[in-house]
C-alpha cells in the first residue's frame, strides 16, 4: 500500500529545539541554531525541502534584512540559504519568490569578506537556474562595476563573479557594458589561475561575452596576458590532461570566437585543437552531458564553414558516433516490495532526469547532423545511411518536445537541400505529412525553419510537391506572407514562388486569386528586400510559357503592369529592378500579352532608358525585353518593329554593339537580327 504521507526529516522532527532557537533574540543562540541547521541540511534534499515547507526561509531573510544582525550571523544565514539553493526546484523557487537576489546584492557591500563571499556563492548557485531573475545584475545601478572590482579579492570571488556574469549576460548591450568596464583583461588573467575552477569559469564567461559579437570577439582575440594571446591561453585549456569540463569550456569559447568571425576556420587553434577536441568528446565513452555539449558546440563551429564540415565528416567516425546518441537506454528502476509515495516520487524524478538526458542527446545529434549536412551531397548521403536517420526525424516531428522538434526540422532542412534525397528518402518516408501537421501548430521559431524546409519540398523535381499542394499549402503560405516577421513573410512568398515554377495553369491561377492584387502590391512595397525579390520571382514564374502569360495577363494584366512600373520608378537596388525588367521580358514573350507593353508609351520609354543604363545587367534585361517584343516569328512583328524603330530603339541597339560585355553584346546582336 502506498503511503499517503512523505516521511519528514527525523532530525528536524526530533530536534525541534534548535529550530526554536532560530527565533531567539540572542545572537549567540541563533548562531548556534544556524550552525546546527547547516549541518543537518548539507547534502540532503529531503532536509532542505522540509526546512522550506516549515516556513523557515522568510525568517532567515528577516534576519538578513535586520541592520542590527552581526556580520558573523549574516554569513551563516547566507551559507544556509546557499545550501538550500542547491536543493530541489521547490527550494530554489521559494528563494526566488521571496526576492532573495536583491537582498544578497545588498550584502556585497559588507565590510566582512566572509559575508561577501558567501553572498557571491549563493548568487552563483541561484543564477544558474533557468528561471532565475538574471536581469537584476544589469538593472541594479553600479552592480556590474562593483562585481568586476571584487575580482582581485580571492580565487573564490573570481570564480563566482565570472559565473554570475556569464549567467546574466544575454544581450549585445550587456556584452558591450562588460567589455567597457575592463572585464576582458580580468578574465584573461583568470585563464592563468592555478585553480582549474577559476580557469573554467573565466572561459565560460568569455564565451558568453563574445557570443555572436564580432566587436567583442576581435577585442578578445587581440588581448594578451603574460605575453600570450587569449586564444592561445584558451587552446592550452583544451589539452588532454585537463578535465573534460575545462576542455569543453575552452573549445566552446574558441568556437564562439570563430562563429563571430574573429578567428578563421583554418586557424590552427580552431582546425587542430578545437575541432578534434569536440569530435573526440562525442564518443560513446564520454558522459551524456559531455557528449551533448560537444555535439552542440560542434554544430556551431562548423555551421557555415564547408572545409570544417568536410574535415569533421571524415574524422573519428563522427557520423556513426552521433548515431549512438539516439540509442540512449532508460534504466529499469528497482521497485521495492513496499512502494511508498516517497519511493514513487524519487523513481519518477529519476525517470524524468533520464528522459531529459535522452532528449538532450537527440537534440544535440540533430543539430550536429544539420551542420554536417549543410553543403555537401556526399555527407548528406552518408548521414542518411548511418542509422535510419529519417525514422528518428519523423518520430521527433510527431512526438518530440518543442526543442527536439526544432532540432529535427533544422536537420531535415539541411538534408532537403539534396535533389537526390528529395526524390528518394523524403518520398519513401512521406516526411511532408508530419511537417505540414507541425507547421499548423508551431511556435514562430519552429515555423521559420519548418516553412523554409517546406519551400525545398515544393521545388519542381520534388515528388512531395503534389500532395503538399493538395493539403492546402497555398493558403498556408499565403497566411505566412501576412505575418509581421520578415523571415516568415519571406518563406511564405518563397514557397509560392517555388510552387509556381513550371506549374500547371490551374495552380498559377489559384496562387494569383488567393494572393489578390492588393496583397501583391503590399508585398512589392515590403521594406525587406528579400521579400520584394521573391515576390518578383513569383511573378516571373507565374508569367512563364506563352499560353500562361496570355491567360494571366488577360485576367490581371493591368495590375501586373502597375506593379512593374512601381518597381522601375521606385528607389530600389539594381538587382530588384533587373527582376522587374525580366518580368517585362516574360510579358513580351506572350502573344496577346505584348500589347500591354506596346500600348504603354511610358513603359517603352523606360525600356529605352534602361537599355543605356550604366549597370550592364539592367541594360541586358531591357534589351532582352525589346528582343522579345520584335521577335519576327510572332504575329504583328513588322508593326511592332516599325513602332520601335520610329522611337529610336533600332539606333540604340546599333550603339550598344560597341559594348565590351559579351552577354549584352549577344542580346543586342539577337535583337538586331529580328529587324526585317
C-alpha positions in Angstrom: 0.0 0.0 0.0 1.3 3.4 -0.9 1.9 5.7 2.0 -0.1 8.9 1.9 2.5 11.0 3.7 6.1 11.6 2.7 8.4 10.9 5.7 9.6 14.1 7.3 13.1 14.7 8.4 13.8 12.7 11.5 16.5 15.2 12.7 14.2 18.2 12.2 11.3 16.5 13.9 13.3 15.2 16.9 15.4 18.2 17.4 12.8 20.9 17.4 14.7 22.9 20.0 17.4 24.3 17.7 14.6 25.4 15.2 13.1 27.3 18.1 16.5 28.9 18.8 16.5 30.4 15.3 13.9 32.8 16.5 15.8 33.7 19.7 16.6 37.4 20.2 20.0 36.4 21.5 22.5 36.3 18.6 24.6 33.6 20.2 21.7 31.1 20.4 20.6 32.0 16.9 24.1 31.4 15.6 24.4 28.0 17.2 21.0 27.0 15.8 22.1 28.1 12.3 25.3 26.0 12.5 23.2 23.1 13.6 20.7 23.7 10.7 23.6 24.0 8.3 25.0 20.6 9.3 21.6 19.0 9.1 20.6 20.1 5.6 24.0 19.8 3.9 23.8 17.1 1.2 20.2 16.2 1.9 17.4 17.4 -0.4 14.9 15.9 2.0 16.1 18.0 4.9 16.2 21.1 2.6 12.7 20.5 1.4 11.5 20.1 5.0 13.0 23.4 6.1 11.3 25.2 3.2 8.0 23.7 3.9 8.2 24.7 7.6 8.4 28.3 6.5 11.9 29.0 7.9 13.2 30.8 4.8 11.2 34.0 5.4 12.6 34.2 8.9 16.2 33.8 7.7 15.7 36.6 5.2 14.3 38.8 8.0 17.5 38.2 10.0 19.5 39.3 6.9 17.4 42.5 6.5 17.8 43.4 10.1 20.6 46.0 10.2 21.4 45.0 13.8 22.3 41.4 12.8 26.0 40.8 13.5 28.2 40.0 10.4 29.1 36.5 11.5 25.4 35.7 11.9 24.7 37.2 8.5 27.4 35.0 7.0 25.9 31.8 8.5 22.4 32.7 7.3 23.7 33.2 3.7 25.6 29.9 3.9 22.3 28.1 4.9 20.4 29.9 2.1 23.2 28.9 -0.4 22.8 25.3 0.7 19.1 25.4 0.2 19.7 26.9 -3.3 21.5 23.7 -4.2 18.4 21.6 -3.3 15.3 20.8 -5.3 13.4 23.0 -7.7 10.9 23.6 -4.9 13.6 25.1 -2.7 15.1 27.5 -5.3 11.6 28.6 -6.4 10.9 29.5 -2.8 14.0 31.6 -2.6 13.4 33.4 -5.8 9.8 34.1 -4.9 11.0 35.7 -1.7 13.2 38.1 -3.7 16.5 36.7 -2.4 18.6 38.1 -5.3 18.2 41.8 -4.4 18.7 41.0 -0.7 22.0 39.2 -1.5 23.1 42.0 -3.7 22.9 44.5 -0.8 25.3 42.2 1.2 28.0 42.5 -1.5 28.9 45.9 0.2 29.6 44.2 3.6 32.9 45.1 5.3 33.2 41.4 6.2 34.8 39.3 3.4 33.0 36.1 4.5 29.6 37.8 4.0 30.6 39.0 0.6 32.0 35.6 -0.5 29.0 33.6 0.9 26.7 36.1 -0.9 28.5 35.6 -4.2 28.4 31.8 -3.8 24.7 31.9 -3.1 24.1 34.2 -6.1 26.2 32.0 -8.3 24.0 29.0 -7.4 20.7 30.7 -7.9 21.5 32.4 -11.1 22.4 29.1 -12.8 18.7 28.2 -12.6 17.0 28.8 -16.0 14.1 30.9 -14.5 16.4 33.0 -12.2 16.0 36.8 -12.4 19.4 37.3 -14.0 18.3 40.7 -15.4 18.8 42.1 -11.9 22.5 42.0 -12.3 22.4 44.7 -15.0 19.4 46.7 -13.8 20.9 47.3 -10.3 22.8 50.6 -10.6 26.6 50.2 -10.3 26.4 46.4 -9.6 28.3 45.3 -12.7 31.2 47.7 -11.9 31.2 46.5 -8.3 31.3 42.9 -9.2 34.3 43.5 -11.6 36.1 45.4 -8.8 35.6 42.5 -6.5 37.5 40.1 -8.7 41.0 40.7 -7.3 39.9 39.7 -3.8 40.3 35.9 -4.0 40.0 32.9 -6.3 36.6 32.0 -4.9 35.4 35.5 -5.7 36.8 35.3 -9.2 35.0 32.0 -9.9 31.7 33.3 -8.5 31.8 36.7 -10.3 32.7 35.0 -13.7 29.8 32.5 -13.4 27.4 35.2 -12.2 28.2 37.4 -15.2 28.2 34.6 -17.7 24.7 33.5 -16.5 23.4 37.1 -16.7 24.9 38.3 -20.0 22.2 37.8 -22.5 22.2 40.7 -25.0 24.7 42.6 -27.1 24.2 45.7 -25.0 25.2 43.8 -21.9 28.2 42.3 -23.6 29.4 45.8 -24.5 28.8 47.0 -20.9 31.0 44.3 -19.5 33.6 44.9 -22.2 33.7 48.7 -21.5 34.5 48.1 -17.8 37.6 46.1 -18.4 36.2 42.6 -17.8 38.2 41.1 -20.7 41.6 41.8 -19.1 40.4 40.4 -15.8 39.2 37.2 -17.5 42.5 36.9 -19.4 44.4 36.9 -16.1 42.0 34.3 -14.7 42.7 31.9 -17.5 46.2 31.6 -16.0 44.9 30.9 -12.5 46.3 27.9 -10.6 42.7 27.0 -9.7 41.0 24.9 -12.5 37.6 26.1 -11.4 38.6 29.7 -11.9 40.0 28.9 -15.4 36.8 27.2 -16.5 34.7 30.0 -15.1 36.7 32.5 -17.0 36.4 30.5 -20.2 32.6 30.2 -19.7 32.3 34.0 -19.1 34.4 34.8 -22.2 32.2 32.5 -24.3 29.1 34.4 -23.1 30.6 37.8 -23.6 31.7 37.2 -27.2 28.7 35.1 -28.4 27.7 36.4 -31.8 29.5 39.7 -31.1 32.3 40.4 -33.6 33.4 43.6 -32.0 34.0 42.0 -28.6 35.4 38.8 -30.1 38.0 40.8 -32.0 39.0 42.5 -28.8 39.3 39.1 -27.0 41.5 37.7 -29.8 43.7 40.8 -29.6 44.0 40.6 -25.8 47.1 39.2 -24.0 48.2 38.2 -20.6 51.7 37.2 -19.6 52.9 37.6 -23.2 50.3 35.1 -24.5 47.2 35.9 -26.6 43.9 34.9 -25.1 43.2 32.3 -27.9 46.5 30.6 -27.1 45.5 30.6 -23.4 42.2 29.0 -24.3 43.9 26.5 -26.5 46.0 25.4 -23.5 42.8 24.6 -21.6 41.9 22.1 -24.4 44.9 19.8 -23.6 44.0 16.2 -22.9 45.5 16.3 -19.4 42.9 18.9 -18.4 39.5 17.9 -17.0 36.8 17.3 -19.7 34.6 20.1 -18.5 37.6 22.6 -18.9 38.4 21.2 -22.4 34.8 21.8 -23.4 34.7 25.3 -21.9 37.9 26.3 -23.8 36.6 24.7 -27.0 33.2 26.5 -26.7 34.9 29.9 -26.2 37.1 29.4 -29.3 34.1 28.3 -31.2 32.3 31.5 -30.4 35.3 33.5 -31.5 35.3 31.7 -34.8 31.5 32.0 -35.1 31.8 35.7 -34.7 34.4 35.9 -37.4 37.3 36.8 -35.1 39.2 33.5 -35.8 39.4 31.9 -39.3 38.4 28.3 -39.8 42.0 27.4 -40.9 43.4 28.9 -37.7 45.5 26.2 -36.1 43.7 26.7 -32.8 40.4 26.0 -34.5 41.4 23.4 -37.0 43.8 21.4 -35.0 42.7 22.0 -31.4 39.0 22.9 -31.1 37.6 20.7 -33.9 39.4 17.5 -32.9 38.5 18.0 -29.2 34.8 18.4 -29.9 34.8 15.4 -32.2 36.6 13.3 -29.6 34.1 14.4 -26.9 31.3 12.9 -29.0 32.5 9.4 -28.4 30.2 7.0 -26.5 32.8 6.6 -23.7 32.2 10.2 -22.6 29.4 11.1 -20.2 26.0 12.0 -21.7 26.4 15.6 -20.5 29.8 15.9 -22.2 28.5 14.4 -25.4 25.6 16.9 -25.5 27.9 19.9 -25.0 30.4 18.6 -27.5 27.8 17.9 -30.3 26.0 21.2 -29.8 29.3 23.2 -29.8 30.5 21.2 -32.9 27.3 22.2 -34.7 28.0 25.9 -34.1 31.7 25.6 -35.1 31.1 24.0 -38.5 27.7 25.6 -39.3 28.9 27.9 -42.1 32.4 26.5 -42.8 32.4 24.0 -45.6 36.0 22.9 -45.0 35.4 22.2 -41.3 32.2 20.3 -42.3 34.2 18.1 -44.6 37.1 17.5 -42.2 34.6 16.6 -39.4 32.7 14.1 -41.6 35.8 12.0 -42.1 37.2 12.4 -38.5 37.0 9.7 -35.8 33.7 8.1 -37.1 31.7 11.2 -36.1 28.7 10.3 -38.2 28.5 6.9 -36.5 29.2 8.3 -33.1 26.4 10.8 -33.4 24.0 7.9 -34.4 24.7 6.4 -31.0 23.1 9.4 -29.4 19.7 8.0 -30.4 20.3 4.7 -28.6 20.4 6.0 -25.0 18.6 3.5 -22.9 16.4 4.4 -20.0 17.3 2.3 -17.0 14.8 -0.1 -15.4 14.1 1.1 -11.9 14.2 -1.3 -8.9 10.8 -1.4 -7.3 10.9 -2.1 -3.6 8.4 -4.6 -2.2 6.6 -1.9 -0.2 6.4 1.1 -2.6 5.8 4.3 -0.6 4.8 7.6 -2.0 8.3 8.8 -1.3 9.9 6.0 -3.3 7.4 6.5 -6.1 8.3 10.2 -6.2 12.1 9.5 -6.3 11.6 7.0 -9.1 9.6 9.5 -11.1 12.2 12.2 -10.7 15.0 9.7 -11.8 12.9 8.8 -14.8 12.3 12.5 -15.7 16.1 13.1 -15.4 16.8 10.2 -17.8 14.2 11.4 -20.2 15.8 14.8 -20.2 19.2 13.3 -21.0 17.7 11.3 -23.8 16.0 14.4 -25.2 19.2 16.4 -24.9 21.2 13.8 -26.7 18.7 13.5 -29.5 18.6 17.3 -29.9 22.4 17.6 -30.0 22.7 14.9 -32.6 20.1 16.5 -34.9 22.0 19.9 -34.5 25.3 18.3 -35.4 23.9 16.5 -38.3 22.2 19.7 -39.6 25.6 21.5 -39.7 27.4 18.5 -41.2 24.8 18.2 -44.0 24.5 21.9 -44.7 26.5 21.9 -48.0 28.0 18.6 -49.1 25.9 16.0 -51.0 28.2 13.1 -50.1 28.0 13.9 -46.4 24.2 14.0 -46.6 24.1 10.6 -48.2 26.4 9.1 -45.5 24.3 10.7 -42.7 21.1 9.3 -44.2 22.6 5.8 -44.4 24.1 6.0 -40.9 21.3 4.7 -38.7 17.8 5.2 -40.1 18.0 9.0 -39.5 14.8 9.8 -41.3 12.8 7.5 -39.0 14.3 9.3 -36.0 13.3 12.7 -37.6 9.8 11.6 -38.4 9.3 10.3 -34.9 10.7 13.6 -33.4 8.3 15.6 -35.6 5.4 13.6 -34.3 6.2 13.0 -30.7 9.3 15.1 -29.7 9.4 18.0 -27.2 9.5 21.5 -28.8 13.3 21.8 -28.6 13.7 18.3 -30.2 11.2 19.1 -32.9 13.1 22.3 -33.7 16.5 20.5 -34.0 14.9 17.7 -36.1 13.4 20.3 -38.5 16.8 22.0 -38.8 18.4 18.7 -39.7 15.6 18.0 -42.2 16.1 21.4 -43.7 19.8 20.7 -44.4 19.0 17.3 -45.9 16.2 18.8 -48.0 18.8 20.7 -50.0 19.7 17.5 -51.7 17.9 16.8 -55.0 18.6 13.1 -54.7 17.2 12.9 -51.1 14.0 14.8 -52.1 13.4 12.3 -54.8 14.1 9.2 -52.8 14.3 9.3 -49.0 11.8 12.1 -48.5 9.3 10.3 -50.7 9.9 6.9 -49.0 9.1 8.3 -45.6 6.4 10.8 -46.6 8.1 13.5 -44.5 5.8 16.1 -45.8 2.9 14.8 -43.7 4.3 15.3 -40.2 6.0 18.5 -41.4 2.6 20.0 -42.5 1.0 19.0 -39.3 3.8 20.6 -37.4 3.5 23.9 -39.3 -0.2 24.3 -38.4 0.7 24.4 -34.6 4.3 25.7 -34.5 5.9 28.4 -32.5 7.5 31.2 -34.5 11.0 29.8 -34.2 9.9 26.4 -35.3 7.6 27.8 -38.0 10.5 29.7 -39.5 12.6 26.6 -40.0 9.7 24.3 -40.9 8.4 26.7 -43.6 11.9 27.1 -45.0 12.1 23.3 -45.3 8.6 23.2 -46.9 10.0 25.6 -49.6 12.5 23.0 -50.6 9.9 20.3 -50.7 7.9 22.4 -53.2 10.7 22.5 -55.8 9.6 21.3 -59.2 11.6 18.0 -59.0 10.2 17.1 -55.6 7.7 14.2 -55.6 6.2 15.7 -52.4 5.0 18.8 -54.3 1.7 17.5 -55.5 0.5 16.0 -52.1 1.6 19.2 -50.3 -0.5 21.3 -52.8 -3.5 19.1 -52.2 -3.1 19.6 -48.4 -3.8 23.3 -48.5 -0.2 24.7 -49.0 -1.4 27.7 -51.0 -3.5 29.0 -48.1 -0.8 28.1 -45.6 1.9 30.0 -47.4 -0.4 32.9 -48.1 -1.1 33.3 -44.4 2.7 33.4 -43.8 3.1 36.3 -46.3 0.8 38.3 -44.0 2.9 37.8 -40.8 4.8 40.6 -39.2 8.1 38.7 -39.0 10.2 39.2 -42.2 11.5 35.7 -42.1 8.0 34.2 -42.2 6.9 36.5 -44.9 10.0 35.6 -46.9 9.3 31.8 -46.5 5.7 32.3 -47.5 6.4 34.1 -50.8 9.4 31.8 -51.4 7.3 28.7 -51.1 4.7 30.2 -53.5 7.5 31.1 -56.0 8.7 27.5 -55.9 5.2 26.3 -56.3 4.6 28.4 -59.4 7.7 27.2 -61.2 6.7 25.1 -64.2 3.3 24.7 -62.6 0.0 24.0 -64.3 -2.2 26.9 -65.2 -4.8 26.0 -62.6 -2.1 26.2 -59.8 -0.9 29.6 -61.0 -4.5 30.8 -61.1 -5.1 29.6 -57.6 -2.0 31.4 -56.3 -3.0 34.6 -58.0 -6.6 34.5 -56.9 -5.5 33.6 -53.3 -3.0 36.4 -53.1 -5.1 39.1 -54.8 -3.7 42.2 -56.5 -3.8 44.3 -53.3 -1.7 41.9 -51.3 0.8 41.6 -54.2 1.2 45.3 -54.1 1.8 45.3 -50.4 4.5 42.6 -50.8 6.1 44.7 -53.6 6.2 47.6 -51.1 7.8 45.4 -48.4 10.7 47.0 -46.6 12.6 43.7 -46.6 14.4 43.5 -50.0 14.5 39.7 -49.8 10.7 39.6 -49.7 10.4 42.0 -52.6 12.9 39.9 -54.7 11.0 36.7 -54.1 7.6 38.4 -54.9 9.1 39.5 -58.2 10.4 35.9 -58.6 6.9 34.7 -58.1 5.6 37.0 -60.8 8.3 35.7 -63.2 7.4 32.1 -62.5 3.7 32.8 -63.0 4.4 34.6 -66.3 6.2 31.7 -68.0 5.2 29.8 -71.2 3.1 31.7 -73.8 -0.4 30.3 -73.0 0.0 31.0 -69.3 1.4 34.5 -69.9 -1.5 35.4 -72.2 -4.1 33.9 -69.8 -2.8 35.6 -66.7 -2.2 38.9 -68.4 -5.8 38.8 -69.7 -7.1 38.5 -66.2 -4.6 40.6 -64.2 -2.5 42.5 -66.8 -3.4 46.0 -65.7 -2.4 45.3 -62.1 0.8 43.4 -63.0 1.9 46.3 -65.3 1.2 48.7 -62.4 3.4 46.6 -60.1 6.3 46.5 -62.6 6.1 50.3 -63.2 6.0 50.8 -59.4 9.4 48.9 -59.1 11.0 50.6 -62.1 10.1 54.1 -60.8 11.0 53.3 -57.2 14.2 53.7 -55.3 15.4 50.1 -55.4 18.7 48.3 -55.8 19.7 47.3 -59.3 19.0 43.6 -58.7 15.4 44.4 -57.8 14.9 46.5 -61.0 16.5 43.7 -63.0 13.8 41.3 -61.8 11.1 43.8 -62.9 12.7 44.1 -66.3 12.8 40.3 -66.6 9.1 40.2 -65.8 8.5 42.6 -68.7 10.6 40.4 -70.9 8.4 37.4 -70.0 5.3 39.5 -70.8 6.9 40.5 -74.1 7.2 36.8 -74.9 3.5 36.3 -74.8 1.3 36.6 -77.9 -1.5 38.9 -76.9 0.3 40.0 -73.7 2.8 42.0 -75.8 0.1 44.6 -76.3 0.3 45.6 -72.6 3.8 46.9 -73.3 3.3 48.2 -76.8 0.3 50.2 -75.8 2.1 51.9 -73.0 4.5 54.5 -74.3 5.7 55.3 -70.8 6.9 51.7 -70.4 8.6 51.8 -73.8 10.5 54.9 -72.9 11.6 53.3 -69.7 12.9 50.4 -71.6 14.9 52.8 -73.8 16.4 54.4 -70.7 17.4 51.1 -69.2 19.0 50.0 -72.4 21.5 52.8 -72.0 21.9 52.3 -68.2 25.4 52.1 -66.7 24.5 48.9 -65.0 25.1 46.3 -67.7 22.7 43.8 -66.1 19.8 46.3 -66.4 20.8 47.1 -70.0 20.9 43.4 -70.8 17.4 42.8 -69.3 15.9 45.7 -71.1 17.5 44.7 -74.4 16.2 41.1 -73.9 12.7 42.5 -73.4 12.9 44.5 -76.7 14.1 41.4 -78.5 11.0 39.5 -77.4 8.8 42.4 -78.4 10.1 42.4 -82.0 10.6 38.6 -82.5 10.0 38.2 -86.2 8.3 34.8 -85.9 5.4 36.3 -83.9 2.3 37.7 -85.4 2.4 41.5 -85.8 6.2 41.6 -85.6 6.6 44.1 -88.5 4.2 46.7 -87.0 6.0 46.4 -83.6 9.4 46.7 -85.2 8.4 49.8 -87.1 6.9 51.4 -84.0 10.1 50.8 -82.0 12.3 51.9 -85.0 10.4 55.2 -85.1 11.0 55.6 -81.3 14.8 55.3 -81.9 15.3 51.8 -80.4 17.0 50.5 -83.5 19.6 53.2 -83.3 20.1 52.5 -79.6 20.8 48.8 -80.4 23.4 49.8 -83.0 25.1 52.0 -80.4 25.1 49.1 -78.0 27.1 46.9 -80.4 30.2 48.6 -79.0 29.7 47.1 -75.6 32.6 45.0 -74.1 30.2 42.8 -72.2 29.7 39.6 -74.1 26.3 38.8 -72.6 24.9 42.2 -73.6 26.5 42.0 -77.0 24.8 38.7 -77.7 21.4 40.1 -76.7 22.0 43.2 -78.9 23.0 41.0 -81.8 19.9 38.8 -81.4 17.6 41.9 -81.2 19.2 43.5 -84.4 18.7 40.3 -86.3 14.9 40.4 -85.7 14.5 43.7 -87.6 13.5 43.0 -91.2 
